[in-house]
Amino acid sequence: MRSIKDALEALEGKWKLLVLFSLSAGPKRFTQIARELEGITDRTLSKELKSLEENKLITKTVHSTFPPVIEYAITQHGKSLEKVLDELHFWGLMHRKEVIGM
């Protein structure tokens, strides 16, 4: 039970898995992620990115340009969730078809 609890705590909320799914395509800036995740506020996205970084699922890179460019990328540890994300994606498609008929 402890391992499931740890996983759920690291990925809790409705946004973290979506952020990871977004970053699975490659590194992105804050505004790129926000555009992909319709409905998320900047404050919530900041909080979720910080939590994912603390759990070593993403990295934050600050490029020394003017103005500074900040990029987020999924880590190897975060990539280990790829199968989980894929399965959730396919299950979601199937569920949507079953429940909504789309």
N, C-alpha and C positions, 0 to 999 in steps of 0.2 A: 504494500500500500504506500509506503514512503516514497518509492520511486515515482509512482503516478502522481502523488501529491506534489513532489518537487517539480515535475514536468508541468503540471497544471498551474503552479504558482509562477513559473518562468514565462508561461505563455498565456496567462489569464487575460481576460478582456476580449473585446471583439476586434481590436485593431492589430495586435502584435503579429498574428499569423499573416494578416494582409500586408503588413509592412515587410515581413520576410519574403512573402511571395513577390512583392514588387521588386525587392532587391535581388531576388534570385536571377533576374535578367541582367544584372550588372550594377555597378556603383551609380548612385544618384544623389542629387542635391535635394535639400529639404523641399524646395518648391516643386520639384518633379514628383516626389513621393506624395506630397499634399494634393497635387492635381489628379493623381491616379486614385487616391482614396477619397472619393466623393463623400462629403459629410463630416470629415474629421476637422476639428478645429486646430489651429496652430499650437495652442497650449497643450492639447491632448497629444498631438503628434510629437511635440518636444518631450513630453513625459514618457511616451512609449519608446521613443528612440533612446532616451537615457536608460530606461529599464532594460531594453535589449542589449545595450552596450555593457551595462553592469553584469548581465548574465552571459557575456562574451559571445553573443549570437551575431553582433554586428560590430564594426569598427567605425570610428569617426576620424576622418583625416582633414586637417586644416592646411590648405595650400598657402604658401607665403606669397600671395599676390595682393594687388590692391584693386578693389577691396578683396579681403580674404575669401577664398572659395572653400566651402566645407562640403565634403562628400561622405556619404555613408555607404558601407559595403558589407555584405554578409561574410562572416568568418567561416573557416572550415567547420567549426563546431555548429554554426548555424546551417551550413550546407548539409549537415547530417540529418536535418529535418526534411530533406528534399522528398524522400519517399512518403513521409507523413503528409506533406503539402500536396503532393500529387494525388494521393489517395483521397484526401479531403476534397480536392478539386473535382475528381471524377465522381465521388459520392454525391457532392453537391449538385452536379449536373443531373445525375440520376434522380436524386431527391426532388429537384425542381420539376423534372419531367413527370414524376409520379404524383406530386402534390398539386402542382400548378398546371401541368400539361404543356409546359414549354420545353 
